[in-house]
Amino acid sequence: MAANGGTHIVVANEPRSYRESLAGVLRVERPHDAVTVCDPAHLPELGPLDIVVCSQLPAGVAERAGGWLVLRRDGGVARSSVPDVEAMAYRPGLHAVLAAIERIAAAVAQLR
């Protein structure tokens, strides 16, 4: 959980330029949340997580994260910890990713 009560979102997808860009957009679109950029190789080292956005879900991360989102190579939604988000997988683009993160954040908030 973010210090201000928002959600902590860890962005750990590849390539790095997309990771940095997505984190920048999330900071603007979700100012109440904490957004951290992480190299995917370091993701398994992190402790409990609210939401992880990644290209590949490393072993053990799903169990430590409140929710997760795996992106396709083109940046679209591939898989998610929230089943109805997976239906969004065929919607490409940033809006689909932001909508998926919103649904995951809502699910994570219900678990608190």
PyMOL CGO cylinders between C-alpha atoms (Angstrom):
from pymol import cmd
from pymol.cgo import CYLINDER

trace = [
    CYLINDER, 0.00, 0.00, 0.00, 1.25, 3.50, -0.79, 0.3, 1, 1, 1, 1, 1, 1,
    CYLINDER, 1.25, 3.50, -0.79, 2.00, 5.82, 2.11, 0.3, 1, 1, 1, 1, 1, 1,
    CYLINDER, 2.00, 5.82, 2.11, -1.03, 8.00, 1.32, 0.3, 1, 1, 1, 1, 1, 1,
    CYLINDER, -1.03, 8.00, 1.32, -3.40, 5.03, 1.31, 0.3, 1, 1, 1, 1, 1, 1,
    CYLINDER, -3.40, 5.03, 1.31, -3.30, 4.56, -2.46, 0.3, 1, 1, 1, 1, 1, 1,
    CYLINDER, -3.30, 4.56, -2.46, -2.12, 1.51, -4.32, 0.3, 1, 1, 1, 1, 1, 1,
    CYLINDER, -2.12, 1.51, -4.32, 1.57, 0.73, -4.89, 0.3, 1, 1, 1, 1, 1, 1,
    CYLINDER, 1.57, 0.73, -4.89, 2.07, -0.16, -8.55, 0.3, 1, 1, 1, 1, 1, 1,
    CYLINDER, 2.07, -0.16, -8.55, 5.38, -1.73, -9.60, 0.3, 1, 1, 1, 1, 1, 1,
    CYLINDER, 5.38, -1.73, -9.60, 6.07, -1.42, -13.32, 0.3, 1, 1, 1, 1, 1, 1,
    CYLINDER, 6.07, -1.42, -13.32, 8.58, -4.09, -14.41, 0.3, 1, 1, 1, 1, 1, 1,
    CYLINDER, 8.58, -4.09, -14.41, 7.90, -4.75, -18.06, 0.3, 1, 1, 1, 1, 1, 1,
    CYLINDER, 7.90, -4.75, -18.06, 10.24, -4.77, -21.05, 0.3, 1, 1, 1, 1, 1, 1,
    CYLINDER, 10.24, -4.77, -21.05, 11.46, -2.88, -22.95, 0.3, 1, 1, 1, 1, 1, 1,
    CYLINDER, 11.46, -2.88, -22.95, 12.81, -0.30, -20.53, 0.3, 1, 1, 1, 1, 1, 1,
    CYLINDER, 12.81, -0.30, -20.53, 11.58, 2.65, -22.60, 0.3, 1, 1, 1, 1, 1, 1,
    CYLINDER, 11.58, 2.65, -22.60, 8.01, 1.34, -22.44, 0.3, 1, 1, 1, 1, 1, 1,
    CYLINDER, 8.01, 1.34, -22.44, 8.37, 0.66, -18.70, 0.3, 1, 1, 1, 1, 1, 1,
    CYLINDER, 8.37, 0.66, -18.70, 9.48, 4.27, -18.08, 0.3, 1, 1, 1, 1, 1, 1,
    CYLINDER, 9.48, 4.27, -18.08, 6.75, 5.68, -20.32, 0.3, 1, 1, 1, 1, 1, 1,
    CYLINDER, 6.75, 5.68, -20.32, 4.00, 3.61, -18.69, 0.3, 1, 1, 1, 1, 1, 1,
    CYLINDER, 4.00, 3.61, -18.69, 5.19, 4.63, -15.22, 0.3, 1, 1, 1, 1, 1, 1,
    CYLINDER, 5.19, 4.63, -15.22, 5.06, 8.29, -16.28, 0.3, 1, 1, 1, 1, 1, 1,
    CYLINDER, 5.06, 8.29, -16.28, 1.50, 7.93, -17.53, 0.3, 1, 1, 1, 1, 1, 1,
    CYLINDER, 1.50, 7.93, -17.53, 0.44, 6.12, -14.35, 0.3, 1, 1, 1, 1, 1, 1,
    CYLINDER, 0.44, 6.12, -14.35, 1.90, 8.90, -12.20, 0.3, 1, 1, 1, 1, 1, 1,
    CYLINDER, 1.90, 8.90, -12.20, -0.24, 11.42, -14.09, 0.3, 1, 1, 1, 1, 1, 1,
    CYLINDER, -0.24, 11.42, -14.09, -3.41, 9.32, -14.38, 0.3, 1, 1, 1, 1, 1, 1,
    CYLINDER, -3.41, 9.32, -14.38, -3.27, 7.86, -10.85, 0.3, 1, 1, 1, 1, 1, 1,
    CYLINDER, -3.27, 7.86, -10.85, -1.68, 10.60, -8.69, 0.3, 1, 1, 1, 1, 1, 1,
    CYLINDER, -1.68, 10.60, -8.69, -2.95, 9.01, -5.45, 0.3, 1, 1, 1, 1, 1, 1,
    CYLINDER, -2.95, 9.01, -5.45, -0.95, 5.84, -6.14, 0.3, 1, 1, 1, 1, 1, 1,
    CYLINDER, -0.95, 5.84, -6.14, 2.77, 5.20, -5.67, 0.3, 1, 1, 1, 1, 1, 1,
    CYLINDER, 2.77, 5.20, -5.67, 4.41, 4.04, -8.91, 0.3, 1, 1, 1, 1, 1, 1,
    CYLINDER, 4.41, 4.04, -8.91, 7.79, 2.32, -8.83, 0.3, 1, 1, 1, 1, 1, 1,
    CYLINDER, 7.79, 2.32, -8.83, 9.86, 1.30, -11.83, 0.3, 1, 1, 1, 1, 1, 1,
    CYLINDER, 9.86, 1.30, -11.83, 11.78, -1.95, -11.42, 0.3, 1, 1, 1, 1, 1, 1,
    CYLINDER, 11.78, -1.95, -11.42, 14.03, -3.98, -13.66, 0.3, 1, 1, 1, 1, 1, 1,
    CYLINDER, 14.03, -3.98, -13.66, 12.23, -7.31, -14.20, 0.3, 1, 1, 1, 1, 1, 1,
    CYLINDER, 12.23, -7.31, -14.20, 15.29, -9.20, -12.95, 0.3, 1, 1, 1, 1, 1, 1,
    CYLINDER, 15.29, -9.20, -12.95, 14.85, -7.57, -9.52, 0.3, 1, 1, 1, 1, 1, 1,
    CYLINDER, 14.85, -7.57, -9.52, 11.12, -8.23, -9.22, 0.3, 1, 1, 1, 1, 1, 1,
    CYLINDER, 11.12, -8.23, -9.22, 11.51, -11.55, -7.36, 0.3, 1, 1, 1, 1, 1, 1,
    CYLINDER, 11.51, -11.55, -7.36, 13.56, -9.74, -4.69, 0.3, 1, 1, 1, 1, 1, 1,
    CYLINDER, 13.56, -9.74, -4.69, 10.77, -7.35, -3.71, 0.3, 1, 1, 1, 1, 1, 1,
    CYLINDER, 10.77, -7.35, -3.71, 8.55, -8.00, -0.69, 0.3, 1, 1, 1, 1, 1, 1,
    CYLINDER, 8.55, -8.00, -0.69, 4.76, -7.88, -0.61, 0.3, 1, 1, 1, 1, 1, 1,
    CYLINDER, 4.76, -7.88, -0.61, 3.35, -5.99, -3.59, 0.3, 1, 1, 1, 1, 1, 1,
    CYLINDER, 3.35, -5.99, -3.59, 0.00, -4.36, -4.40, 0.3, 1, 1, 1, 1, 1, 1,
    CYLINDER, 0.00, -4.36, -4.40, 0.04, -4.49, -8.22, 0.3, 1, 1, 1, 1, 1, 1,
    CYLINDER, 0.04, -4.49, -8.22, 2.76, -5.70, -10.58, 0.3, 1, 1, 1, 1, 1, 1,
    CYLINDER, 2.76, -5.70, -10.58, 2.78, -4.83, -14.29, 0.3, 1, 1, 1, 1, 1, 1,
    CYLINDER, 2.78, -4.83, -14.29, 5.26, -7.00, -16.16, 0.3, 1, 1, 1, 1, 1, 1,
    CYLINDER, 5.26, -7.00, -16.16, 6.12, -8.78, -19.42, 0.3, 1, 1, 1, 1, 1, 1,
    CYLINDER, 6.12, -8.78, -19.42, 6.61, -12.14, -17.73, 0.3, 1, 1, 1, 1, 1, 1,
    CYLINDER, 6.61, -12.14, -17.73, 5.40, -13.15, -14.30, 0.3, 1, 1, 1, 1, 1, 1,
    CYLINDER, 5.40, -13.15, -14.30, 8.39, -14.58, -12.38, 0.3, 1, 1, 1, 1, 1, 1,
    CYLINDER, 8.39, -14.58, -12.38, 7.83, -17.54, -10.07, 0.3, 1, 1, 1, 1, 1, 1,
    CYLINDER, 7.83, -17.54, -10.07, 6.53, -16.53, -6.67, 0.3, 1, 1, 1, 1, 1, 1,
    CYLINDER, 6.53, -16.53, -6.67, 5.50, -13.00, -7.64, 0.3, 1, 1, 1, 1, 1, 1,
    CYLINDER, 5.50, -13.00, -7.64, 1.83, -13.88, -8.13, 0.3, 1, 1, 1, 1, 1, 1,
    CYLINDER, 1.83, -13.88, -8.13, 1.66, -15.18, -4.56, 0.3, 1, 1, 1, 1, 1, 1,
    CYLINDER, 1.66, -15.18, -4.56, 3.21, -11.98, -3.14, 0.3, 1, 1, 1, 1, 1, 1,
    CYLINDER, 3.21, -11.98, -3.14, 1.22, -9.52, -5.23, 0.3, 1, 1, 1, 1, 1, 1,
    CYLINDER, 1.22, -9.52, -5.23, -2.32, -8.40, -4.53, 0.3, 1, 1, 1, 1, 1, 1,
    CYLINDER, -2.32, -8.40, -4.53, -2.82, -8.28, -8.29, 0.3, 1, 1, 1, 1, 1, 1,
    CYLINDER, -2.82, -8.28, -8.29, -0.79, -8.49, -11.46, 0.3, 1, 1, 1, 1, 1, 1,
    CYLINDER, -0.79, -8.49, -11.46, -0.97, -7.68, -15.15, 0.3, 1, 1, 1, 1, 1, 1,
    CYLINDER, -0.97, -7.68, -15.15, 1.16, -9.27, -17.87, 0.3, 1, 1, 1, 1, 1, 1,
    CYLINDER, 1.16, -9.27, -17.87, 1.57, -7.19, -21.01, 0.3, 1, 1, 1, 1, 1, 1,
    CYLINDER, 1.57, -7.19, -21.01, 2.05, -8.47, -24.55, 0.3, 1, 1, 1, 1, 1, 1,
    CYLINDER, 2.05, -8.47, -24.55, 5.07, -7.42, -26.59, 0.3, 1, 1, 1, 1, 1, 1,
    CYLINDER, 5.07, -7.42, -26.59, 2.94, -4.74, -28.29, 0.3, 1, 1, 1, 1, 1, 1,
    CYLINDER, 2.94, -4.74, -28.29, 1.93, -3.33, -24.88, 0.3, 1, 1, 1, 1, 1, 1,
    CYLINDER, 1.93, -3.33, -24.88, -1.57, -4.80, -24.83, 0.3, 1, 1, 1, 1, 1, 1,
    CYLINDER, -1.57, -4.80, -24.83, -3.06, -6.82, -21.97, 0.3, 1, 1, 1, 1, 1, 1,
    CYLINDER, -3.06, -6.82, -21.97, -2.08, -10.52, -22.11, 0.3, 1, 1, 1, 1, 1, 1,
    CYLINDER, -2.08, -10.52, -22.11, -3.09, -11.97, -18.70, 0.3, 1, 1, 1, 1, 1, 1,
    CYLINDER, -3.09, -11.97, -18.70, -4.25, -10.72, -15.35, 0.3, 1, 1, 1, 1, 1, 1,
    CYLINDER, -4.25, -10.72, -15.35, -4.92, -11.84, -11.81, 0.3, 1, 1, 1, 1, 1, 1,
    CYLINDER, -4.92, -11.84, -11.81, -8.48, -10.55, -12.23, 0.3, 1, 1, 1, 1, 1, 1,
    CYLINDER, -8.48, -10.55, -12.23, -10.39, -12.89, -14.57, 0.3, 1, 1, 1, 1, 1, 1,
    CYLINDER, -10.39, -12.89, -14.57, -12.65, -10.28, -16.18, 0.3, 1, 1, 1, 1, 1, 1,
    CYLINDER, -12.65, -10.28, -16.18, -9.58, -8.22, -17.13, 0.3, 1, 1, 1, 1, 1, 1,
    CYLINDER, -9.58, -8.22, -17.13, -8.42, -11.03, -19.39, 0.3, 1, 1, 1, 1, 1, 1,
    CYLINDER, -8.42, -11.03, -19.39, -11.43, -10.33, -21.58, 0.3, 1, 1, 1, 1, 1, 1,
    CYLINDER, -11.43, -10.33, -21.58, -9.71, -7.02, -22.33, 0.3, 1, 1, 1, 1, 1, 1,
    CYLINDER, -9.71, -7.02, -22.33, -6.76, -8.82, -23.87, 0.3, 1, 1, 1, 1, 1, 1,
    CYLINDER, -6.76, -8.82, -23.87, -8.01, -8.17, -27.36, 0.3, 1, 1, 1, 1, 1, 1,
    CYLINDER, -8.01, -8.17, -27.36, -8.28, -4.43, -26.80, 0.3, 1, 1, 1, 1, 1, 1,
    CYLINDER, -8.28, -4.43, -26.80, -4.93, -2.93, -27.70, 0.3, 1, 1, 1, 1, 1, 1,
    CYLINDER, -4.93, -2.93, -27.70, -3.47, 0.27, -26.44, 0.3, 1, 1, 1, 1, 1, 1,
    CYLINDER, -3.47, 0.27, -26.44, -2.88, 2.36, -23.38, 0.3, 1, 1, 1, 1, 1, 1,
    CYLINDER, -2.88, 2.36, -23.38, -6.57, 2.79, -22.55, 0.3, 1, 1, 1, 1, 1, 1,
    CYLINDER, -6.57, 2.79, -22.55, -6.98, -0.97, -22.18, 0.3, 1, 1, 1, 1, 1, 1,
    CYLINDER, -6.98, -0.97, -22.18, -3.93, -1.14, -19.91, 0.3, 1, 1, 1, 1, 1, 1,
    CYLINDER, -3.93, -1.14, -19.91, -5.19, 1.73, -17.73, 0.3, 1, 1, 1, 1, 1, 1,
    CYLINDER, -5.19, 1.73, -17.73, -8.65, 0.15, -17.51, 0.3, 1, 1, 1, 1, 1, 1,
    CYLINDER, -8.65, 0.15, -17.51, -7.09, -3.17, -16.53, 0.3, 1, 1, 1, 1, 1, 1,
    CYLINDER, -7.09, -3.17, -16.53, -5.02, -1.52, -13.79, 0.3, 1, 1, 1, 1, 1, 1,
    CYLINDER, -5.02, -1.52, -13.79, -8.15, 0.23, -12.52, 0.3, 1, 1, 1, 1, 1, 1,
    CYLINDER, -8.15, 0.23, -12.52, -10.02, -3.09, -12.24, 0.3, 1, 1, 1, 1, 1, 1,
    CYLINDER, -10.02, -3.09, -12.24, -7.08, -4.78, -10.53, 0.3, 1, 1, 1, 1, 1, 1,
    CYLINDER, -7.08, -4.78, -10.53, -6.72, -1.85, -8.09, 0.3, 1, 1, 1, 1, 1, 1,
    CYLINDER, -6.72, -1.85, -8.09, -10.43, -2.14, -7.23, 0.3, 1, 1, 1, 1, 1, 1,
    CYLINDER, -10.43, -2.14, -7.23, -9.99, -5.88, -6.56, 0.3, 1, 1, 1, 1, 1, 1,
    CYLINDER, -9.99, -5.88, -6.56, -6.91, -5.24, -4.42, 0.3, 1, 1, 1, 1, 1, 1,
    CYLINDER, -6.91, -5.24, -4.42, -8.76, -2.58, -2.43, 0.3, 1, 1, 1, 1, 1, 1,
    CYLINDER, -8.76, -2.58, -2.43, -11.54, -5.04, -1.63, 0.3, 1, 1, 1, 1, 1, 1,
    CYLINDER, -11.54, -5.04, -1.63, -8.97, -7.41, -0.13, 0.3, 1, 1, 1, 1, 1, 1,
    CYLINDER, -8.97, -7.41, -0.13, -7.69, -4.80, 2.35, 0.3, 1, 1, 1, 1, 1, 1,
]
cmd.load_cgo(trace, "trace")
